Amino acid sequence: FPVTIKVSFAITGNTVLCPNGGSVTLDAGAGYTSYQWGNAIGGIPTPIVGETNQTFTTSTPGIYGVQVSNSSGCTGIDTIVVVTGIAQHHLY
C-alpha cells in the first residue's frame, strides 16, 4: 500500500491590512523546492499565475493558500485569511 506523507507547515505574516491602503507579506517558510500561492476561497488554492516564491505580497483582503513541495516530492497546503483593519480615530 502506498503511503502519502504530507508536509506540515504554517503560513506566517501580518494578516491585517491598513484601512487606508498598504499591503501584507505572507511567508510559507524556507526549505521547499516549490511554492504555488493561490486564492483559497473554496478550500484548495486556485493558483495565481507567477506567484511561486516563498513569500507572497497582497493589498487585497481574502483567503489565500500555498502548496509547497519538498525534495522528496511530499506536498502540503496551508491557508490564511487576510482582512482589512478598522481605522482608529482619536478625539482630542
C-alpha positions, 0 to 999 in steps of 0.5 A, spaced: 500 500 500 502 506 498 503 511 503 502 519 502 506 523 507 504 530 507 508 536 509 506 540 515 507 547 515 504 554 517 503 560 513 506 566 517 505 574 516 501 580 518 494 578 516 491 585 517 491 590 512 491 598 513 484 601 512 487 606 508 491 602 503 498 598 504 499 591 503 501 584 507 507 579 506 505 572 507 511 567 508 510 559 507 517 558 510 524 556 507 526 549 505 521 547 499 523 546 492 516 549 490 511 554 492 504 555 488 500 561 492 493 561 490 486 564 492 483 559 497 476 561 497 473 554 496 478 550 500 484 548 495 488 554 492 486 556 485 493 558 483 495 565 481 499 565 475 507 567 477 506 567 484 511 561 486 516 564 491 516 563 498 513 569 500 507 572 497 505 580 497 497 582 497 493 589 498 487 585 497 483 582 503 481 574 502 483 567 503 489 565 500 493 558 500 500 555 498 502 548 496 509 547 497 513 541 495 519 538 498 525 534 495 522 528 496 516 530 492 511 530 499 506 536 498 502 540 503 497 546 503 496 551 508 491 557 508 490 564 511 485 569 511 487 576 510 482 582 512 482 589 512 483 593 519 478 598 522 481 605 522 482 608 529 480 615 530 482 619 536 478 625 539 482 630 542 
